[in-house]
Amino acid sequence: MSTVIRRSPQDVYAYASDANNLPAWAAGLTDAPISRDGDALVTESPLGRIRMVFAPRNEFGVLDHWVTLPSGVTTYNALRVIEHPDGAEIIFTLRQLDATDDEFARDAGLVAADLERLRGILEA
């Protein structure tokens, strides 16, 4: 899933990589305050308390992250910001894996809404 944002890739990456901004645009993940526990970010999500570990800041637009759910299961999420002729494109790789078709469709809707929210914030 992807969304084009009419801002530079550097602007999009800077905003999206700031953990303090996650509740504003990533409501599918969390809309609660985020605290730090070492390298991990800890917050409440629709599924309960989660831990997130993001790839280190980098010049390549990589925002990959690992989310550990309350069940202890950790999921890997590939998230990238790349250059686009109209600004930047943010790309989230959504995989179905063991999810049912209904769960996958719900997750796809949440990701699409989050990316659209990010676009709205950055283009405002």
C-alpha positions in Angstrom: 0.0 0.0 0.0 1.3 3.4 -0.8 0.4 7.1 -0.7 2.1 10.0 -2.5 2.7 13.1 -0.3 3.5 16.4 -1.9 6.5 17.0 0.4 10.1 16.1 0.1 11.1 12.6 1.1 13.3 14.1 3.8 10.3 16.0 5.3 8.1 12.9 5.2 10.8 10.7 6.7 11.6 13.3 9.5 8.0 13.5 10.5 7.1 9.8 10.3 10.3 8.7 12.1 9.6 10.9 15.1 8.0 8.6 17.6 6.2 11.6 19.2 4.2 12.0 16.0 3.0 8.4 15.8 -0.3 8.9 17.7 -1.2 11.8 15.3 -1.0 9.7 12.2 -0.7 6.0 13.0 -4.0 5.5 14.8 -4.2 2.0 13.4 -1.2 1.2 15.6 -1.7 3.6 18.5 -3.3 6.9 19.4 -1.9 6.8 23.0 1.2 8.4 24.4 4.4 6.5 23.7 7.2 5.8 26.3 10.7 4.5 25.7 12.1 1.3 27.2 15.7 1.1 25.9 15.5 0.9 22.1 11.8 0.0 22.2 8.8 2.2 22.1 5.9 1.1 24.4 2.3 2.1 24.0 -1.3 1.0 24.2 -2.9 -0.1 20.9 -6.3 -1.4 19.9 -4.8 -4.9 20.6 -3.4 -4.0 24.1 0.1 -3.0 25.2 2.7 -3.3 22.4 6.4 -2.8 22.0 7.9 -1.3 18.8 11.5 -1.3 17.6 12.3 0.8 14.6 15.2 0.6 12.3 17.9 3.1 13.2 17.6 6.6 11.6 19.1 6.4 8.1 19.4 8.4 4.9 17.5 5.8 2.8 14.0 6.4 4.1 13.7 3.0 5.8 11.2 3.0 8.7 10.9 -0.7 9.0 9.7 -1.8 12.5 9.0 -4.8 14.6 5.9 -4.8 16.7 5.5 -7.2 19.6 1.9 -7.9 20.5 0.5 -8.6 24.0 0.5 -12.3 22.9 4.3 -12.2 22.5 4.1 -12.6 18.7 6.4 -10.1 16.9 5.5 -8.9 13.4 7.9 -7.3 11.0 6.6 -4.3 9.0 8.4 -2.8 6.0 7.8 0.9 5.7 9.7 3.1 3.3 9.8 6.7 2.1 11.0 7.1 -1.4 11.3 9.9 -3.9 8.4 10.4 -6.2 7.9 13.0 -9.1 5.3 14.7 -7.0 7.2 14.7 -3.7 7.5 11.5 -1.7 5.8 8.1 -1.7 5.4 6.2 1.5 5.1 2.5 1.1 3.9 0.0 3.7 4.2 -3.7 2.7 1.1 -5.5 4.1 1.3 -9.3 4.2 -1.6 -11.6 4.9 0.4 -14.4 6.5 -2.0 -16.2 8.9 -4.7 -13.5 8.8 -8.1 -14.4 7.5 -9.4 -12.5 4.5 -11.5 -10.4 6.8 -8.6 -9.6 9.1 -6.4 -8.8 6.2 -9.1 -6.4 4.7 -9.5 -4.7 8.1 -5.7 -4.3 8.4 -5.5 -2.9 4.9 -8.2 -0.4 5.7 -6.3 0.7 8.9 -3.0 1.1 7.0 -4.7 3.0 4.2 -6.3 5.4 6.7 -3.0 5.9 8.5 -1.2 6.8 5.3 -4.0 9.1 4.3 -3.9 10.8 7.7 -0.1 11.2 7.3 -0.6 12.8 3.9 -3.2 15.2 5.3 -1.0 16.3 8.1 2.1 16.9 5.9 0.2 18.6 3.1 -1.8 20.9 5.4 
